[in-house]
Amino acid sequence: MKHTLMDRYVIDTANEIYEEYKKTTPNEHDLLMKLRSFAIIDYHSVQRTADRSGLKIPQTMRMLEAHGSSDEEKYSFTDLIDGKRIWTPVQEWIDQHDGKYDALYICVCNPANYQLPPAKSLLIYPATSMMGTEIFDEAQGNGHKMLNIIQPQSSERRHGASLLEKLIES
């Protein structure tokens, strides 16, 4: 299921995940408002994580939220489509959206810490199984290598202090 927020942030949520959210918030309007608030927090957390890593702050982002798994050879996500479980390589999703967004945020379990190759977009994805709080912890500087942050192939690291750093210093 695709959700577009703030014209700069798109979320691809697996049907299975959407149905799990729906169990706790059955009212459709309330559910969309809940997902929107989660998305805004994720979006700002990704921006802060990039800034803390010395990278250019992404202005556009696409997020994949699904169940998944990995081993040494592959990293895939899954969804239930018409009652059938479908597995798709994460790299296929990346290839579809790479370069169209400043950042691609992948919320898919990665128990084997499969390493994705650099892309045109900033890649942020888990180094292990997802608990759901990794991006918040990383944004606050409390992360313990829970996320892989792969700078874009043609990325420039930002120069000078960020606005946040300037405000803290003053």
VENBEL-V930628 format. One record per residue. RES is the residue in three letters. NEAR is the number of other C-alpha atoms within 10 Angstrom. Layout:
BEGIN
RES:NEAR  RES:NEAR
END
This chain:
BEGIN
MET:11  LYS:12  HIS:15  THR:13  LEU:15  MET:10  ASP:8  ARG:14  TYR:20  VAL:20  ILE:21  ASP:17  THR:19  ALA:20  ASN:18  GLU:19  ILE:15  TYR:16  GLU:13  GLU:12  TYR:15  LYS:15  LYS:10  THR:9  THR:14  PRO:12  ASN:10  GLU:10  HIS:10  ASP:12  LEU:17  LEU:15  MET:11  LYS:13  LEU:17  ARG:17  SER:13  PHE:11  ALA:20  ILE:14  ILE:14  ASP:19  TYR:25  HIS:17  SER:19  VAL:24  GLN:21  ARG:22  THR:25  ALA:24  ASP:21  ARG:18  SER:17  GLY:17  LEU:21  LYS:20  ILE:21  PRO:21  GLN:13  THR:18  MET:23  ARG:23  MET:25  LEU:21  GLU:21  ALA:20  HIS:20  GLY:21  SER:21  SER:21  ASP:12  GLU:10  GLU:8  LYS:16  TYR:23  SER:22  PHE:24  THR:20  ASP:19  LEU:13  ILE:11  ASP:8  GLY:8  LYS:8  ARG:10  ILE:12  TRP:15  THR:14  PRO:15  VAL:20  GLN:16  GLU:11  TRP:16  ILE:20  ASP:11  GLN:9  HIS:17  ASP:20  GLY:15  LYS:13  TYR:19  ASP:19  ALA:30  LEU:29  TYR:23  ILE:23  CYS:24  VAL:26  CYS:24  ASN:25  PRO:17  ALA:16  ASN:20  TYR:20  GLN:17  LEU:16  PRO:10  PRO:14  ALA:19  LYS:20  SER:26  LEU:26  LEU:23  ILE:22  TYR:26  PRO:25  ALA:21  THR:19  SER:19  MET:19  MET:11  GLY:12  THR:11  GLU:22  ILE:28  PHE:18  ASP:16  GLU:21  ALA:20  GLN:13  GLY:13  ASN:12  GLY:15  HIS:10  LYS:12  MET:20  LEU:23  ASN:16  ILE:20  ILE:19  GLN:22  PRO:21  GLN:12  SER:11  SER:13  GLU:11  ARG:15  ARG:14  HIS:9  GLY:9  ALA:12  SER:15  LEU:10  LEU:11  GLU:12  LYS:10  LEU:9  ILE:8  GLU:8  SER:5
END
